[in-house]
Amino acid sequence: MAKAKPTDALGALKKALTADRRVGGAHQQDIREKLAQVAPAAAALYMAKQNYPMAKIAADDAVNFGSGSNATVANVRQSLERKAQEFFSSAQTLMKDKPEDAKALLRQITKIVPTDSPWYGKAYKQLNARSGATRDDDE
């Protein structure tokens, strides 16, 4: 199952982990080990499908279940950083003529990179600056 559809396996295993926890947690270790195996592949598949928020979640899952040092996870994280940079550049271009489109890209950045990413910080700052830009108390 994990080889054919890692994204499906990741979802099923996360549900199994929750269900097992509710009934005493006898299988937590086994499920966590399977999650550690499947999360990197799921992250890569989500990345390939350009589902960037889910790629980040799967990469975070890989870290949480012990496979964060996997090369695939590192590659996904680097790709997400590059995508965030690309989105930020596009948002800057759109800001004057299409501010809502620009804000959507900035919001997307905050969903695909960790809070310690420089792109997260830049996007967050721009979103907050834009929301306050309509009221100018100095004039």
A tleap script that builds the chain and sets N, CA, C and O, in Angstrom:
source leaprc.protein.ff14SB
mol = sequence {
  NMET ALA LYS ALA LYS PRO THR ASP ALA LEU
  GLY ALA LEU LYS LYS ALA LEU THR ALA ASP
  ARG ARG VAL GLY GLY ALA HIE GLN GLN ASP
  ILE ARG GLU LYS LEU ALA GLN VAL ALA PRO
  ALA ALA ALA ALA LEU TYR MET ALA LYS GLN
  ASN TYR PRO MET ALA LYS ILE ALA ALA ASP
  ASP ALA VAL ASN PHE GLY SER GLY SER ASN
  ALA THR VAL ALA ASN VAL ARG GLN SER LEU
  GLU ARG LYS ALA GLN GLU PHE PHE SER SER
  ALA GLN THR LEU MET LYS ASP LYS PRO GLU
  ASP ALA LYS ALA LEU LEU ARG GLN ILE THR
  LYS ILE VAL PRO THR ASP SER PRO TRP TYR
  GLY LYS ALA TYR LYS GLN LEU ASN ALA ARG
  SER GLY ALA THR ARG ASP ASP ASP CGLU
}
set mol.1.N position { 0.824 -1.197 0.000 }
set mol.1.CA position { 0.000 0.000 0.000 }
set mol.1.C position { 0.865 1.257 0.000 }
set mol.1.O position { 0.607 2.177 -0.775 }
set mol.2.N position { 1.877 1.312 0.845 }
set mol.2.CA position { 2.700 2.509 0.974 }
set mol.2.C position { 3.483 2.799 -0.296 }
set mol.2.O position { 3.728 3.962 -0.616 }
set mol.3.N position { 3.882 1.753 -1.031 }
set mol.3.CA position { 4.661 1.955 -2.246 }
set mol.3.C position { 3.801 2.524 -3.369 }
set mol.3.O position { 4.244 3.407 -4.103 }
set mol.4.N position { 2.576 2.025 -3.507 }
set mol.4.CA position { 1.726 2.428 -4.617 }
set mol.4.C position { 1.196 3.851 -4.450 }
set mol.4.O position { 1.257 4.646 -5.389 }
set mol.5.N position { 0.680 4.178 -3.273 }
set mol.5.CA position { 0.077 5.488 -3.047 }
set mol.5.C position { 0.505 6.029 -1.690 }
set mol.5.O position { -0.238 5.911 -0.716 }
set mol.6.N position { 1.687 6.618 -1.615 }
set mol.6.CA position { 2.161 7.093 -0.316 }
set mol.6.C position { 1.272 8.170 0.297 }
set mol.6.O position { 1.184 8.274 1.520 }
set mol.7.N position { 0.609 8.975 -0.541 }
set mol.7.CA position { -0.267 10.015 0.014 }
set mol.7.C position { -1.483 9.383 0.697 }
set mol.7.O position { -1.904 9.820 1.768 }
set mol.8.N position { -2.042 8.347 0.060 }
set mol.8.CA position { -3.176 7.645 0.672 }
set mol.8.C position { -2.738 6.923 1.940 }
set mol.8.O position { -3.436 6.944 2.954 }
set mol.9.N position { -1.565 6.280 1.868 }
set mol.9.CA position { -1.048 5.552 3.023 }
set mol.9.C position { -0.797 6.492 4.194 }
set mol.9.O position { -1.078 6.142 5.340 }
set mol.10.N position { -0.270 7.686 3.915 }
set mol.10.CA position { -0.006 8.648 4.977 }
set mol.10.C position { -1.297 9.024 5.697 }
set mol.10.O position { -1.345 9.037 6.927 }
set mol.11.N position { -2.336 9.326 4.936 }
set mol.11.CA position { -3.623 9.673 5.542 }
set mol.11.C position { -4.195 8.525 6.354 }
set mol.11.O position { -4.684 8.728 7.465 }
set mol.12.N position { -4.134 7.323 5.803 }
set mol.12.CA position { -4.679 6.153 6.497 }
set mol.12.C position { -3.900 5.863 7.781 }
set mol.12.O position { -4.491 5.530 8.808 }
set mol.13.N position { -2.590 5.988 7.721 }
set mol.13.CA position { -1.775 5.721 8.906 }
set mol.13.C position { -1.989 6.766 9.995 }
set mol.13.O position { -1.977 6.443 11.183 }
set mol.14.N position { -2.183 8.009 9.594 }
set mol.14.CA position { -2.454 9.051 10.597 }
set mol.14.C position { -3.794 8.798 11.290 }
set mol.14.O position { -3.927 9.002 12.496 }
set mol.15.N position { -4.782 8.353 10.511 }
set mol.15.CA position { -6.078 7.988 11.102 }
set mol.15.C position { -5.923 6.788 12.024 }
set mol.15.O position { -6.517 6.743 13.101 }
set mol.16.N position { -5.130 5.822 11.601 }
set mol.16.CA position { -4.903 4.625 12.418 }
set mol.16.C position { -4.209 4.991 13.727 }
set mol.16.O position { -4.531 4.439 14.779 }
set mol.17.N position { -3.277 5.902 13.664 }
set mol.17.CA position { -2.567 6.342 14.872 }
set mol.17.C position { -3.545 6.969 15.870 }
set mol.17.O position { -3.492 6.689 17.068 }
set mol.18.N position { -4.425 7.809 15.363 }
set mol.18.CA position { -5.430 8.452 16.216 }
set mol.18.C position { -6.392 7.418 16.801 }
set mol.18.O position { -6.697 7.447 17.993 }
set mol.19.N position { -6.862 6.513 15.957 }
set mol.19.CA position { -7.791 5.479 16.422 }
set mol.19.C position { -7.127 4.580 17.459 }
set mol.19.O position { -7.744 4.234 18.466 }
set mol.20.N position { -5.879 4.203 17.220 }
set mol.20.CA position { -5.159 3.343 18.161 }
set mol.20.C position { -4.965 4.042 19.503 }
set mol.20.O position { -5.062 3.418 20.559 }
set mol.21.N position { -4.690 5.334 19.448 }
set mol.21.CA position { -4.500 6.114 20.675 }
set mol.21.C position { -5.786 6.084 21.519 }
set mol.21.O position { -5.734 6.000 22.746 }
set mol.22.N position { -6.934 6.154 20.841 }
set mol.22.CA position { -8.230 6.148 21.539 }
set mol.22.C position { -8.516 4.830 22.256 }
set mol.22.O position { -9.232 4.805 23.257 }
set mol.23.N position { -7.954 3.737 21.739 }
set mol.23.CA position { -8.246 2.417 22.321 }
set mol.23.C position { -7.063 1.844 23.098 }
set mol.23.O position { -6.947 0.629 23.262 }
set mol.24.N position { -6.197 2.722 23.569 }
set mol.24.CA position { -5.127 2.260 24.438 }
set mol.24.C position { -3.728 2.374 23.889 }
set mol.24.O position { -2.769 2.316 24.659 }
set mol.25.N position { -3.569 2.532 22.592 }
set mol.25.CA position { -2.262 2.781 22.013 }
set mol.25.C position { -1.326 1.597 21.897 }
set mol.25.O position { -0.109 1.777 21.927 }
set mol.26.N position { -1.850 0.409 21.767 }
set mol.26.CA position { -1.004 -0.784 21.704 }
set mol.26.C position { -0.115 -0.829 20.457 }
set mol.26.O position { 0.928 -1.482 20.469 }
set mol.27.N position { -0.512 -0.149 19.393 }
set mol.27.CA position { 0.215 -0.235 18.123 }
set mol.27.C position { 0.910 1.069 17.731 }
set mol.27.O position { 1.323 1.228 16.582 }
set mol.28.N position { 1.042 1.994 18.666 }
set mol.28.CA position { 1.632 3.300 18.363 }
set mol.28.C position { 3.010 3.193 17.700 }
set mol.28.O position { 3.258 3.843 16.685 }
set mol.29.N position { 3.893 2.391 18.259 }
set mol.29.CA position { 5.260 2.306 17.732 }
set mol.29.C position { 5.279 1.776 16.300 }
set mol.29.O position { 5.980 2.321 15.447 }
set mol.30.N position { 4.519 0.724 16.034 }
set mol.30.CA position { 4.471 0.159 14.681 }
set mol.30.C position { 3.930 1.178 13.674 }
set mol.30.O position { 4.466 1.328 12.576 }
set mol.31.N position { 2.870 1.865 14.063 }
set mol.31.CA position { 2.261 2.847 13.153 }
set mol.31.C position { 3.222 4.006 12.917 }
set mol.31.O position { 3.359 4.484 11.791 }
set mol.32.N position { 3.884 4.455 13.971 }
set mol.32.CA position { 4.845 5.555 13.836 }
set mol.32.C position { 6.002 5.169 12.904 }
set mol.32.O position { 6.461 5.990 12.109 }
set mol.33.N position { 6.464 3.932 13.004 }
set mol.33.CA position { 7.542 3.462 12.119 }
set mol.33.C position { 7.088 3.464 10.663 }
set mol.33.O position { 7.845 3.850 9.772 }
set mol.34.N position { 5.866 3.036 10.427 }
set mol.34.CA position { 5.330 3.051 9.059 }
set mol.34.C position { 5.164 4.486 8.563 }
set mol.34.O position { 5.438 4.782 7.400 }
set mol.35.N position { 4.715 5.373 9.451 }
set mol.35.CA position { 4.586 6.783 9.081 }
set mol.35.C position { 5.942 7.373 8.705 }
set mol.35.O position { 6.046 8.140 7.747 }
set mol.36.N position { 6.968 7.019 9.452 }
set mol.36.CA position { 8.316 7.511 9.151 }
set mol.36.C position { 8.783 7.035 7.775 }
set mol.36.O position { 9.529 7.736 7.091 }
set mol.37.N position { 8.345 5.849 7.377 }
set mol.37.CA position { 8.733 5.316 6.067 }
set mol.37.C position { 7.975 5.990 4.929 }
set mol.37.O position { 8.551 6.274 3.880 }
set mol.38.N position { 6.686 6.245 5.134 }
set mol.38.CA position { 5.849 6.708 4.035 }
set mol.38.C position { 5.817 8.238 3.896 }
set mol.38.O position { 5.578 8.737 2.797 }
set mol.39.N position { 6.048 8.985 4.962 }
set mol.39.CA position { 5.936 10.449 4.906 }
set mol.39.C position { 6.874 11.101 3.889 }
set mol.39.O position { 6.427 11.983 3.157 }
set mol.40.N position { 8.160 10.712 3.803 }
set mol.40.CA position { 9.015 11.341 2.791 }
set mol.40.C position { 8.511 11.126 1.362 }
set mol.40.O position { 8.536 12.047 0.545 }
set mol.41.N position { 8.056 9.916 1.067 }
set mol.41.CA position { 7.534 9.635 -0.279 }
set mol.41.C position { 6.268 10.434 -0.550 }
set mol.41.O position { 6.062 10.926 -1.659 }
set mol.42.N position { 5.424 10.562 0.463 }
set mol.42.CA position { 4.200 11.355 0.307 }
set mol.42.C position { 4.552 12.821 0.060 }
set mol.42.O position { 3.936 13.477 -0.780 }
set mol.43.N position { 5.534 13.331 0.787 }
set mol.43.CA position { 5.957 14.723 0.596 }
set mol.43.C position { 6.431 14.944 -0.840 }
set mol.43.O position { 6.078 15.939 -1.473 }
set mol.44.N position { 7.224 14.018 -1.339 }
set mol.44.CA position { 7.733 14.133 -2.709 }
set mol.44.C position { 6.604 14.064 -3.732 }
set mol.44.O position { 6.608 14.801 -4.717 }
set mol.45.N position { 5.641 13.181 -3.497 }
set mol.45.CA position { 4.522 13.052 -4.432 }
set mol.45.C position { 3.653 14.307 -4.422 }
set mol.45.O position { 3.242 14.783 -5.481 }
set mol.46.N position { 3.370 14.844 -3.238 }
set mol.46.CA position { 2.614 16.099 -3.168 }
set mol.46.C position { 3.367 17.219 -3.881 }
set mol.46.O position { 2.757 18.035 -4.572 }
set mol.47.N position { 4.673 17.259 -3.718 }
set mol.47.CA position { 5.488 18.285 -4.375 }
set mol.47.C position { 5.373 18.135 -5.891 }
set mol.47.O position { 5.196 19.120 -6.608 }
set mol.48.N position { 5.474 16.903 -6.369 }
set mol.48.CA position { 5.374 16.647 -7.809 }
set mol.48.C position { 4.009 17.054 -8.363 }
set mol.48.O position { 3.895 17.484 -9.511 }
set mol.49.N position { 2.986 16.913 -7.537 }
set mol.49.CA position { 1.632 17.291 -7.957 }
set mol.49.C position { 1.350 18.778 -7.734 }
set mol.49.O position { 0.239 19.249 -7.979 }
set mol.50.N position { 2.366 19.515 -7.267 }
set mol.50.CA position { 2.278 20.939 -6.991 }
set mol.50.C position { 1.251 21.271 -5.908 }
set mol.50.O position { 0.664 22.353 -5.899 }
set mol.51.N position { 1.046 20.316 -4.994 }
set mol.51.CA position { 0.200 20.570 -3.828 }
set mol.51.C position { 1.154 20.952 -2.690 }
set mol.51.O position { 1.486 20.140 -1.826 }
set mol.52.N position { 1.576 22.203 -2.726 }
set mol.52.CA position { 2.636 22.656 -1.832 }
set mol.52.C position { 2.261 22.627 -0.343 }
set mol.52.O position { 3.085 22.217 0.475 }
set mol.53.N position { 1.047 23.048 0.033 }
set mol.53.CA position { 0.713 22.958 1.465 }
set mol.53.C position { 0.765 21.521 1.994 }
set mol.53.O position { 1.244 21.287 3.104 }
set mol.54.N position { 0.279 20.566 1.212 }
set mol.54.CA position { 0.311 19.168 1.656 }
set mol.54.C position { 1.745 18.617 1.641 }
set mol.54.O position { 2.086 17.761 2.457 }
set mol.55.N position { 2.575 19.099 0.726 }
set mol.55.CA position { 3.984 18.687 0.711 }
set mol.55.C position { 4.660 19.125 2.011 }
set mol.55.O position { 5.447 18.379 2.594 }
set mol.56.N position { 4.343 20.338 2.456 }
set mol.56.CA position { 4.909 20.821 3.721 }
set mol.56.C position { 4.409 19.980 4.892 }
set mol.56.O position { 5.190 19.593 5.761 }
set mol.57.N position { 3.119 19.701 4.915 }
set mol.57.CA position { 2.551 18.896 6.011 }
set mol.57.C position { 3.209 17.513 6.049 }
set mol.57.O position { 3.577 17.029 7.119 }
set mol.58.N position { 3.357 16.883 4.885 }
set mol.58.CA position { 3.983 15.556 4.841 }
set mol.58.C position { 5.450 15.631 5.268 }
set mol.58.O position { 5.940 14.730 5.949 }
set mol.59.N position { 6.156 16.696 4.875 }
set mol.59.CA position { 7.544 16.861 5.309 }
set mol.59.C position { 7.601 17.059 6.825 }
set mol.59.O position { 8.483 16.521 7.495 }
set mol.60.N position { 6.652 17.838 7.364 }
set mol.60.CA position { 6.569 18.015 8.821 }
set mol.60.C position { 6.279 16.685 9.508 }
set mol.60.O position { 6.836 16.389 10.565 }
set mol.61.N position { 5.400 15.884 8.898 }
set mol.61.CA position { 5.105 14.554 9.451 }
set mol.61.C position { 6.366 13.698 9.481 }
set mol.61.O position { 6.616 12.984 10.451 }
set mol.62.N position { 7.157 13.774 8.414 }
set mol.62.CA position { 8.404 13.000 8.360 }
set mol.62.C position { 9.299 13.375 9.543 }
set mol.62.O position { 9.879 12.506 10.192 }
set mol.63.N position { 9.403 14.660 9.811 }
set mol.63.CA position { 10.207 15.123 10.949 }
set mol.63.C position { 9.609 14.598 12.252 }
set mol.63.O position { 10.332 14.080 13.103 }
set mol.64.N position { 8.314 14.727 12.408 }
set mol.64.CA position { 7.643 14.327 13.647 }
set mol.64.C position { 7.719 12.830 13.914 }
set mol.64.O position { 7.672 12.402 15.067 }
set mol.65.N position { 7.837 12.033 12.857 }
set mol.65.CA position { 7.863 10.587 13.035 }
set mol.65.C position { 9.261 9.994 12.846 }
set mol.65.O position { 9.411 8.779 12.726 }
set mol.66.N position { 10.283 10.856 12.819 }
set mol.66.CA position { 11.654 10.371 12.876 }
set mol.66.C position { 12.400 10.226 11.568 }
set mol.66.O position { 13.507 9.689 11.554 }
set mol.67.N position { 11.827 10.690 10.464 }
set mol.67.CA position { 12.562 10.565 9.201 }
set mol.67.C position { 12.858 11.934 8.587 }
set mol.67.O position { 12.944 12.075 7.367 }
set mol.68.N position { 13.009 12.920 9.439 }
set mol.68.CA position { 13.271 14.279 8.975 }
set mol.68.C position { 14.624 14.463 8.313 }
set mol.68.O position { 14.809 15.398 7.534 }
set mol.69.N position { 15.573 13.585 8.609 }
set mol.69.CA position { 16.904 13.711 8.008 }
set mol.69.C position { 16.979 13.025 6.638 }
set mol.69.O position { 18.031 13.024 5.998 }
set mol.70.N position { 15.874 12.450 6.200 }
set mol.70.CA position { 15.797 11.793 4.903 }
set mol.70.C position { 16.109 12.808 3.786 }
set mol.70.O position { 15.627 13.940 3.829 }
set mol.71.N position { 16.901 12.410 2.803 }
set mol.71.CA position { 17.284 13.302 1.702 }
set mol.71.C position { 16.072 13.791 0.920 }
set mol.71.O position { 16.058 14.929 0.451 }
set mol.72.N position { 15.064 12.952 0.776 }
set mol.72.CA position { 13.848 13.347 0.068 }
set mol.72.C position { 13.168 14.505 0.785 }
set mol.72.O position { 12.697 15.447 0.148 }
set mol.73.N position { 13.118 14.431 2.102 }
set mol.73.CA position { 12.498 15.504 2.895 }
set mol.73.C position { 13.286 16.802 2.704 }
set mol.73.O position { 12.697 17.870 2.537 }
set mol.74.N position { 14.605 16.709 2.730 }
set mol.74.CA position { 15.446 17.896 2.521 }
set mol.74.C position { 15.194 18.498 1.143 }
set mol.74.O position { 15.116 19.718 1.000 }
set mol.75.N position { 15.069 17.645 0.132 }
set mol.75.CA position { 14.802 18.133 -1.227 }
set mol.75.C position { 13.444 18.822 -1.319 }
set mol.75.O position { 13.316 19.864 -1.963 }
set mol.76.N position { 12.438 18.246 -0.679 }
set mol.76.CA position { 11.102 18.856 -0.689 }
set mol.76.C position { 11.156 20.214 -0.006 }
set mol.76.O position { 10.605 21.189 -0.517 }
set mol.77.N position { 11.811 20.284 1.141 }
set mol.77.CA position { 11.918 21.562 1.867 }
set mol.77.C position { 12.623 22.625 1.016 }
set mol.77.O position { 12.195 23.779 0.979 }
set mol.78.N position { 13.710 22.228 0.331 }
set mol.78.CA position { 14.420 23.177 -0.537 }
set mol.78.C position { 13.528 23.633 -1.694 }
set mol.78.O position { 13.528 24.807 -2.063 }
set mol.79.N position { 12.782 22.707 -2.252 }
set mol.79.CA position { 11.878 23.053 -3.351 }
set mol.79.C position { 10.785 24.004 -2.877 }
set mol.79.O position { 10.410 24.930 -3.598 }
set mol.80.N position { 10.277 23.782 -1.678 }
set mol.80.CA position { 9.254 24.670 -1.127 }
set mol.80.C position { 9.820 26.069 -0.879 }
set mol.80.O position { 9.129 27.065 -1.095 }
set mol.81.N position { 11.060 26.146 -0.432 }
set mol.81.CA position { 11.707 27.458 -0.243 }
set mol.81.C position { 11.834 28.180 -1.594 }
set mol.81.O position { 11.560 29.376 -1.688 }
set mol.82.N position { 12.247 27.454 -2.627 }
set mol.82.CA position { 12.361 28.068 -3.957 }
set mol.82.C position { 11.001 28.528 -4.464 }
set mol.82.O position { 10.884 29.596 -5.065 }
set mol.83.N position { 9.977 27.718 -4.219 }
set mol.83.CA position { 8.623 28.073 -4.653 }
set mol.83.C position { 8.149 29.314 -3.897 }
set mol.83.O position { 7.506 30.189 -4.477 }
set mol.84.N position { 8.465 29.389 -2.608 }
set mol.84.CA position { 8.085 30.564 -1.810 }
set mol.84.C position { 8.760 31.817 -2.361 }
set mol.84.O position { 8.140 32.878 -2.436 }
set mol.85.N position { 10.026 31.693 -2.744 }
set mol.85.CA position { 10.752 32.825 -3.321 }
set mol.85.C position { 10.082 33.271 -4.626 }
set mol.85.O position { 9.907 34.462 -4.879 }
set mol.86.N position { 9.717 32.289 -5.437 }
set mol.86.CA position { 9.036 32.565 -6.703 }
set mol.86.C position { 7.691 33.265 -6.448 }
set mol.86.O position { 7.372 34.259 -7.101 }
set mol.87.N position { 6.913 32.744 -5.503 }
set mol.87.CA position { 5.627 33.359 -5.162 }
set mol.87.C position { 5.813 34.787 -4.651 }
set mol.87.O position { 5.031 35.677 -4.985 }
set mol.88.N position { 6.847 35.001 -3.841 }
set mol.88.CA position { 7.086 36.333 -3.287 }
set mol.88.C position { 7.403 37.318 -4.405 }
set mol.88.O position { 6.894 38.438 -4.421 }
set mol.89.N position { 8.242 36.894 -5.333 }
set mol.89.CA position { 8.592 37.744 -6.470 }
set mol.89.C position { 7.348 38.086 -7.295 }
set mol.89.O position { 7.155 39.234 -7.695 }
set mol.90.N position { 6.518 37.089 -7.541 }
set mol.90.CA position { 5.275 37.323 -8.292 }
set mol.90.C position { 4.342 38.254 -7.525 }
set mol.90.O position { 3.700 39.121 -8.117 }
set mol.91.N position { 4.269 38.074 -6.218 }
set mol.91.CA position { 3.402 38.922 -5.389 }
set mol.91.C position { 3.846 40.381 -5.472 }
set mol.91.O position { 3.014 41.287 -5.529 }
set mol.92.N position { 5.167 40.603 -5.478 }
set mol.92.CA position { 5.687 41.968 -5.568 }
set mol.92.C position { 5.250 42.612 -6.884 }
set mol.92.O position { 4.889 43.789 -6.919 }
set mol.93.N position { 5.287 41.836 -7.954 }
set mol.93.CA position { 4.894 42.336 -9.265 }
set mol.93.C position { 3.397 42.650 -9.312 }
set mol.93.O position { 2.982 43.628 -9.934 }
set mol.94.N position { 2.598 41.820 -8.655 }
set mol.94.CA position { 1.141 41.977 -8.690 }
set mol.94.C position { 0.601 43.014 -7.709 }
set mol.94.O position { -0.539 43.456 -7.851 }
set mol.95.N position { 1.390 43.403 -6.731 }
set mol.95.CA position { 0.883 44.200 -5.612 }
set mol.95.C position { 0.172 45.475 -6.047 }
set mol.95.O position { -0.864 45.820 -5.479 }
set mol.96.N position { 0.695 46.174 -7.027 }
set mol.96.CA position { 0.099 47.457 -7.412 }
set mol.96.C position { -1.222 47.293 -8.163 }
set mol.96.O position { -2.204 47.966 -7.852 }
set mol.97.N position { -1.242 46.398 -9.152 }
set mol.97.CA position { -2.413 46.276 -10.017 }
set mol.97.C position { -3.414 45.215 -9.565 }
set mol.97.O position { -4.612 45.341 -9.822 }
set mol.98.N position { -2.930 44.169 -8.892 }
set mol.98.CA position { -3.803 43.081 -8.457 }
set mol.98.C position { -3.468 42.712 -7.010 }
set mol.98.O position { -2.930 41.634 -6.755 }
set mol.99.N position { -3.781 43.596 -6.069 }
set mol.99.CA position { -3.382 43.354 -4.674 }
set mol.99.C position { -3.999 42.090 -4.066 }
set mol.99.O position { -3.369 41.447 -3.227 }
set mol.100.N position { -5.209 41.726 -4.472 }
set mol.100.CA position { -5.822 40.512 -3.912 }
set mol.100.C position { -5.086 39.255 -4.375 }
set mol.100.O position { -4.909 38.314 -3.601 }
set mol.101.N position { -4.661 39.242 -5.633 }
set mol.101.CA position { -3.869 38.114 -6.145 }
set mol.101.C position { -2.527 38.044 -5.424 }
set mol.101.O position { -2.043 36.965 -5.084 }
set mol.102.N position { -1.939 39.211 -5.198 }
set mol.102.CA position { -0.662 39.261 -4.488 }
set mol.102.C position { -0.824 38.725 -3.067 }
set mol.102.O position { 0.005 37.948 -2.594 }
set mol.103.N position { -1.889 39.140 -2.393 }
set mol.103.CA position { -2.127 38.671 -1.022 }
set mol.103.C position { -2.352 37.169 -0.985 }
set mol.103.O position { -1.922 36.500 -0.045 }
set mol.104.N position { -3.023 36.633 -1.999 }
set mol.104.CA position { -3.252 35.179 -2.058 }
set mol.104.C position { -1.909 34.441 -2.160 }
set mol.104.O position { -1.719 33.405 -1.523 }
set mol.105.N position { -0.996 34.969 -2.950 }
set mol.105.CA position { 0.334 34.356 -3.057 }
set mol.105.C position { 1.088 34.456 -1.734 }
set mol.105.O position { 1.753 33.507 -1.320 }
set mol.106.N position { 0.983 35.603 -1.076 }
set mol.106.CA position { 1.657 35.776 0.215 }
set mol.106.C position { 1.092 34.811 1.254 }
set mol.106.O position { 1.840 34.246 2.051 }
set mol.107.N position { -0.225 34.622 1.244 }
set mol.107.CA position { -0.847 33.664 2.174 }
set mol.107.C position { -0.370 32.242 1.870 }
set mol.107.O position { -0.136 31.448 2.781 }
set mol.108.N position { -0.231 31.937 0.600 }
set mol.108.CA position { 0.254 30.616 0.190 }
set mol.108.C position { 1.659 30.369 0.748 }
set mol.108.O position { 1.965 29.269 1.209 }
set mol.109.N position { 2.495 31.385 0.703 }
set mol.109.CA position { 3.859 31.256 1.234 }
set mol.109.C position { 3.811 30.837 2.696 }
set mol.109.O position { 4.577 29.972 3.119 }
set mol.110.N position { 2.912 31.446 3.474 }
set mol.110.CA position { 2.859 31.134 4.909 }
set mol.110.C position { 2.385 29.708 5.160 }
set mol.110.O position { 2.525 29.198 6.272 }
set mol.111.N position { 1.832 29.065 4.149 }
set mol.111.CA position { 1.361 27.683 4.302 }
set mol.111.C position { 2.369 26.645 3.809 }
set mol.111.O position { 2.191 25.450 4.045 }
set mol.112.N position { 3.424 27.092 3.128 }
set mol.112.CA position { 4.321 26.106 2.517 }
set mol.112.C position { 5.734 26.106 3.087 }
set mol.112.O position { 6.523 25.213 2.779 }
set mol.113.N position { 6.063 27.092 3.910 }
set mol.113.CA position { 7.393 27.117 4.535 }
set mol.113.C position { 7.232 27.283 6.040 }
set mol.113.O position { 6.222 27.812 6.504 }
set mol.114.N position { 8.227 26.833 6.806 }
set mol.114.CA position { 8.139 26.979 8.260 }
set mol.114.C position { 8.259 28.451 8.681 }
set mol.114.O position { 8.738 29.291 7.919 }
set mol.115.N position { 7.824 28.737 9.882 }
set mol.115.CA position { 7.827 30.118 10.367 }
set mol.115.C position { 9.231 30.708 10.463 }
set mol.115.O position { 9.384 31.929 10.476 }
set mol.116.N position { 10.250 29.868 10.528 }
set mol.116.CA position { 11.612 30.399 10.595 }
set mol.116.C position { 12.228 30.640 9.205 }
set mol.116.O position { 13.391 31.030 9.102 }
set mol.117.N position { 11.464 30.412 8.162 }
set mol.117.CA position { 11.930 30.693 6.805 }
set mol.117.C position { 11.936 32.208 6.575 }
set mol.117.O position { 11.019 32.908 7.003 }
set mol.118.N position { 12.974 32.710 5.898 }
set mol.118.CA position { 12.958 34.146 5.583 }
set mol.118.C position { 11.762 34.537 4.712 }
set mol.118.O position { 11.266 35.660 4.805 }
set mol.119.N position { 11.301 33.614 3.869 }
set mol.119.CA position { 10.159 33.918 2.986 }
set mol.119.C position { 8.873 34.018 3.790 }
set mol.119.O position { 7.997 34.820 3.466 }
set mol.120.N position { 8.755 33.214 4.832 }
set mol.120.CA position { 7.590 33.321 5.719 }
set mol.120.C position { 7.578 34.721 6.343 }
set mol.120.O position { 6.552 35.402 6.342 }
set mol.121.N position { 8.707 35.131 6.865 }
set mol.121.CA position { 8.804 36.439 7.512 }
set mol.121.C position { 8.469 37.577 6.562 }
set mol.121.O position { 7.742 38.502 6.924 }
set mol.122.N position { 8.996 37.509 5.355 }
set mol.122.CA position { 8.724 38.556 4.368 }
set mol.122.C position { 7.246 38.583 3.979 }
set mol.122.O position { 6.643 39.651 3.877 }
set mol.123.N position { 6.670 37.399 3.765 }
set mol.123.CA position { 5.256 37.328 3.382 }
set mol.123.C position { 4.377 37.837 4.520 }
set mol.123.O position { 3.443 38.606 4.293 }
set mol.124.N position { 4.674 37.414 5.724 }
set mol.124.CA position { 3.900 37.833 6.895 }
set mol.124.C position { 3.956 39.352 7.055 }
set mol.124.O position { 2.936 39.996 7.302 }
set mol.125.N position { 5.143 39.909 6.913 }
set mol.125.CA position { 5.325 41.353 7.048 }
set mol.125.C position { 4.528 42.100 5.981 }
set mol.125.O position { 3.870 43.098 6.274 }
set mol.126.N position { 4.591 41.613 4.750 }
set mol.126.CA position { 3.853 42.253 3.648 }
set mol.126.C position { 2.342 42.166 3.866 }
set mol.126.O position { 1.616 43.130 3.625 }
set mol.127.N position { 1.878 41.004 4.322 }
set mol.127.CA position { 0.437 40.851 4.570 }
set mol.127.C position { -0.022 41.825 5.638 }
set mol.127.O position { -1.074 42.447 5.495 }
set mol.128.N position { 0.733 41.966 6.685 }
set mol.128.CA position { 0.354 42.874 7.764 }
set mol.128.C position { 0.502 44.330 7.358 }
set mol.128.O position { -0.290 45.173 7.778 }
set mol.129.N position { 1.497 44.632 6.554 }
set mol.129.CA position { 1.679 45.998 6.066 }
set mol.129.C position { 0.538 46.376 5.132 }
set mol.129.O position { 0.047 47.504 5.161 }
set mol.130.N position { 0.123 45.426 4.306 }
set mol.130.CA position { -0.958 45.695 3.342 }
set mol.130.C position { -2.285 45.926 4.057 }
set mol.130.O position { -3.084 46.767 3.644 }
set mol.131.N position { -2.513 45.172 5.135 }
set mol.131.CA position { -3.798 45.320 5.821 }
set mol.131.C position { -3.896 46.679 6.505 }
set mol.131.O position { -4.994 47.206 6.689 }
set mol.132.N position { -2.757 47.244 6.879 }
set mol.132.CA position { -2.770 48.549 7.522 }
set mol.132.C position { -2.593 49.684 6.547 }
set mol.132.O position { -2.712 50.848 6.929 }
set mol.133.N position { -2.313 49.378 5.299 }
set mol.133.CA position { -1.991 50.415 4.319 }
set mol.133.C position { -3.196 51.273 3.934 }
set mol.133.O position { -3.023 52.395 3.456 }
set mol.134.N position { -4.399 50.771 4.131 }
set mol.134.CA position { -5.564 51.530 3.717 }
set mol.134.C position { -5.868 52.680 4.668 }
set mol.134.O position { -6.493 53.659 4.259 }
set mol.135.N position { -5.448 52.590 5.913 }
set mol.135.CA position { -5.689 53.698 6.845 }
set mol.135.C position { -4.357 54.362 7.172 }
set mol.135.O position { -3.479 53.762 7.792 }
set mol.136.N position { -4.228 55.594 6.747 }
set mol.136.CA position { -2.988 56.323 6.969 }
set mol.136.C position { -3.282 57.459 7.936 }
set mol.136.O position { -3.854 58.480 7.555 }
set mol.137.N position { -2.891 57.274 9.178 }
set mol.137.CA position { -3.200 58.250 10.212 }
set mol.137.C position { -2.318 59.484 10.146 }
set mol.137.O position { -2.624 60.491 10.785 }
set mol.138.N position { -1.238 59.432 9.392 }
set mol.138.CA position { -0.293 60.551 9.338 }
set mol.138.C position { -0.787 61.699 8.469 }
set mol.138.O position { -0.368 62.842 8.651 }
set mol.139.N position { -1.656 61.408 7.547 }
set mol.139.CA position { -2.070 62.442 6.604 }
set mol.139.C position { -3.301 63.181 7.054 }
set mol.139.O position { -3.768 64.083 6.359 }
savepdb mol mol.pdb
quit
